[in-house]
Amino acid sequence: MRIMMKMLYLAALLMVVSLLLVSCGKGNSKPDKYSFYESVVDSSKPPAWGDDNVILIFCDDNTWKMTENYLRRSLERDTYIVVNEKYFTLKRGDITDIDNLSKYKNLLFMGDLKSKGKTSQHIRSSIDKRMTERVQNSGGEIFIAKNRWVTDQIIVYMIGDKLESLLRLTLMQGNRLFEIFLNRYGERLAYQIYLTNVIPDDFFQPYPFQLKIPQNYRLFSDDKQNRFLSFLYRIRSENRDFPDKYVSVYYEDMAADTIKVSWLLAKRAELAKKYYDGDEFDPKLIRSERLTFGIYHAWRIMGPWKNPKHDIAADSRPLPFMTLIKNAPI
């Protein structure tokens, strides 16, 4: 099931991350690699250990006792697919084995400046004077390091000037902590996606946008009259069938921002019926949110759905559907 979830995020990432609204101009005549995510890894370092979804946490016993439940609620959130899965899994690491465990991808260190616990002592010996001063002045700080010991790694330090401050920092910054690890997870997927060449920019000259689509996606629908463009990625093997993935864009001019969730759902149902023979989803399970994407306001809706006629992500997956409002810059 974990493999399936990685596929789902891959599709969502292409829908959300790869959509680059840029001015239309003369593109490259040949396909080229999209290098934006190449800095995610440091190839000069040894390979990283562990699963992308496992976070090793190092903290003193009393800190763990007081924060475990909240940390699990913050980081082990469910993603709503056919069978709900957690985004991340927390595992405690033994600080006395840090020489080996430091090779893992996701590390979270929690400690304070006054504790005599082994983890807090390790943290104090690992950070420089400027970081200590910031914690003393503010009461608590979050520091992030990337690729410190291995090629693909994120290390998060949550440090309080005392235990009470560390607990307060944990309670106040739970969402931020989740976003830090989720963003890193997305960057890893994007790095894997863009190891191959992308479709040349020249292809997108007739459109009011450009996409960075891997060249192993093929054109599925190019309906300029109805302002719809779609790409398909399909892989088949002798042992099993992999679900299809689509990256699709519908675009239209609007005099003003009149988009609501009801409009999004109706438009999606219309497009699905016309181009994908329809699909099914329960509106009560749909989640929606407003967000910013670059300099633009945007809507995003997600929820479990299935297509009864096509093998699209095993007939059910999160529904990434994003709308950018071009005439409403931030």
Protein Blocks (a to p, Z undefined) as FASTA:
>chain_A
ZZmmmmmmmmmmmmmmmmccdddddddfbdcddfklmmmpcfkbccdedjfkbccddddf
klmmmmmmmmmmmmmcccddfbdcdfbdcddddfklmmmmmmpmbdcddddfkbcbfklm
mmmmmpcfklmmmmmmnopacdddehklbmbdcddddddfbfklmmmmmmmmmmmmmmmm
mmmmmmmmmmmmmmpccddfklmmmpcbdcdddfkbccfbdcfknopacdddddddfkbc
cddddddddddddfbdcbdfklmmmmmmmmmmmmnnpaaddfklpccddddehjaccddd
ddddddfkbcgehhiacdddddddfklcZZ
